[in-house]
């Protein structure tokens, strides 16, 4: 048992729903109790899909358990087939139905429906949403493209001279983090590279489309979390190479273009020069120098976290202090990326552990999920969201990809806006005695609730504290005392870095068992931490 | 199908044959009882809800209400994993470990609910024994109770019912010779509770020892549990509290039959039922309630203009559907096409069913696809439904009101009657405003 306050991923059958909902003319019958229908709202309220997910739930109740839940499941499959007339069906169980062991695969086979029916075995007590999506996608690809697979050992013949290369795009699902917009960005790049798109899957693919996946020359894998398993199988079955570079960030996009051009035998130049990047110039612009060495903490799914860490360090000049993921399946890759950056690696799906790590590392910017946004808000640290789990805000009305050159621009804006602009920093320092820029006023760009209020009347507390020497203020957490002049000196530090200065000084004092924090301690600590 | 409303054993209820009650079975598109945790943890401010369930349960609760706004909520899930199922780990030891971890983190917690789920019910994890064991260990600092919010046993608001029912045995006993007291049962927003209390005060309840002391259940703090005994009369504030009512009756309390306090008229009838039970002087009752009643009616007028004659269709959700339909039909002139409800408690809703317009179709249970067919065919002006259905219906040109808002918003009482009407008027007003 694991104590869980928030979960980064849903159960594996929600992953299956993301695939079923992305596909066309496919219906998923899920053996599940009534509450499990909540999952529909993920699609209709978070992604704002204008249609119900193509899912029928058996919604069995306690009184059914003693009776014929198997019959209930079969009726649900028959009715769903009659009503929705899908071209293929997925069948499976949610966590509760897994326990009653009704065998959805066998039960639906017995119905002898005239369409492919793909049984899903998704172990709910071991696996999670992304795994469920990857497994579901793989199973349906195998079931529908498998019959077209050439004999084992097949070697793909070289493409005829003068014909355009074609590829499949694998990975985008329903409820994916910016999948809709990434797809548009990548489609544009592939067009510039004169590569035809054979099938995009699962998003928008029909069962007939899936059966002709083998026609493409190669696969472009955008989201390994959902598409790697299918891509690996296609590579084996159809000798289709996979483009593995994830085009998030400027450098990665350039490498992606080079990789695709090599496989397609096309000229990368039009794609490389086709989209001038604002992000690169803005990052070189002098006003961005204040970004140098900003300490960032990165957490998300493996693909987005690894990409974000690279962009942070190479394209914005940040210092990555921590890099983590909840995708245990990709722990090795994330550890390697963290090691390369000299950052702390964190592989966990325990929100409380992430929270503790952020507090410990004291970053100046958090790049995380919606959950880290809450952690950052509480700690008064700016934050930008880089990854699922998705929130309604992750489906913006405008075109807002993460991938390709436009994606790099979007990322630049999204990450930099929460930070204080360099010029603004100077102005605030100059005017901080001003009535409108006083220390008590929260930073407007963080919203009224986001700024961490400086724990004010410490002096007042001290007055009532018997143990404290006159005027000295006890640091509640660690037991060091702030001498009045040190407290006063702290007040001269701009308010937006004062919290950090206080924490650093207190930590410095605690580590050295300094009882009374003086002005000298403050500057000793400053010198220590600015090494 | 037209059936008589069952009397529920009470001789006071008239039998009528003109409300058509039918039942259907099929796919249900409703939340399970775990969802109630979202409002219950706001109501009982020193309670923590620990769901013993799967990742699905955890995902449901955090998705259902977009609750990620709460920094560290007073609910969590002990997620069962395969080691627990395979018997490699003793599930009870694991649960004890998780509870220890939780209580070490949250020393402010005074009451811990272990909440059963579909998986914990199916593997027959005995949470009542676990609650006894843990209570013995942590009392008196923390009391540990248990109830089931599982989807195989409870639908949405039935989670509150199960929770409150689990609390009833620990209510202090009120001696048989104690004066009668009034217990208002069902979670209400604090602001509503305060209004109701003022009205009861104005009616003179609780004024003298001979009069009723008024208590609300659940209380805001678990340390302020009201006493109950044979002289307790209770008034349901919510229509979905079947098990809680039964548990209270076992403690000797007796129910005051009443309509529910939705709308000006419903609220007046609800208060009148208490007044009658306590033989409050008619003039005094009028003095206490008339100004608020008339103000509520005035406030409802403008919504009556907007809603009168509009046709409404209810998908089953919270069991509030019947009283809401009664309010919308009688006080705002709406036309009821279908009133779906997940479960119909015929005795508790007898007064409400009496007030429904003749011929109203009440459908208990659900077959969501068939119901959608009926809804599309009827082309109602407004559909009340859950979050999974709302946008798909909007995309087909139907205006919807998401029903979950009706359990999170203060809607009971005189001062909220117009707010309640506004919730139904807003989608229609919005549609007329949008041109693009």
Interface residues (C-beta under 8 A of the other chain):
Chain A: X1 X2 X3 X4 X5 X6 X7 X9 X10 X11 X13 X14 X33 X34 X35 X36 X37 X38 X39 X40 X41 X42 X44 X45 X46 X48 X49 X50 X51 X52 X56 X57 X58 X59 X60 X61 X62 X64 X65 X76 X79 X83 X94 X95 X96 X99 X100 X123 X124 X125 X126 X128 X370 X371 X374 X377 X378 X391 X392
Chain B: X27 X28 X29 X30 X31 X32 X33 X34 X35 X52 X54 X55 X56 X58 X59 X60 X62 X63 X64 X66 X68 X71 X72 X73 X76 X77 X78 X79 X80 X81 X82 X84 X85 X89 X91 X94 X95 X97 X98 X101 X102 X118 X119 X121 X122 X123 X150 X151 X152 X153 X155 X369 X386 X387 X388 X389 X390 X391 X392 X394 X395
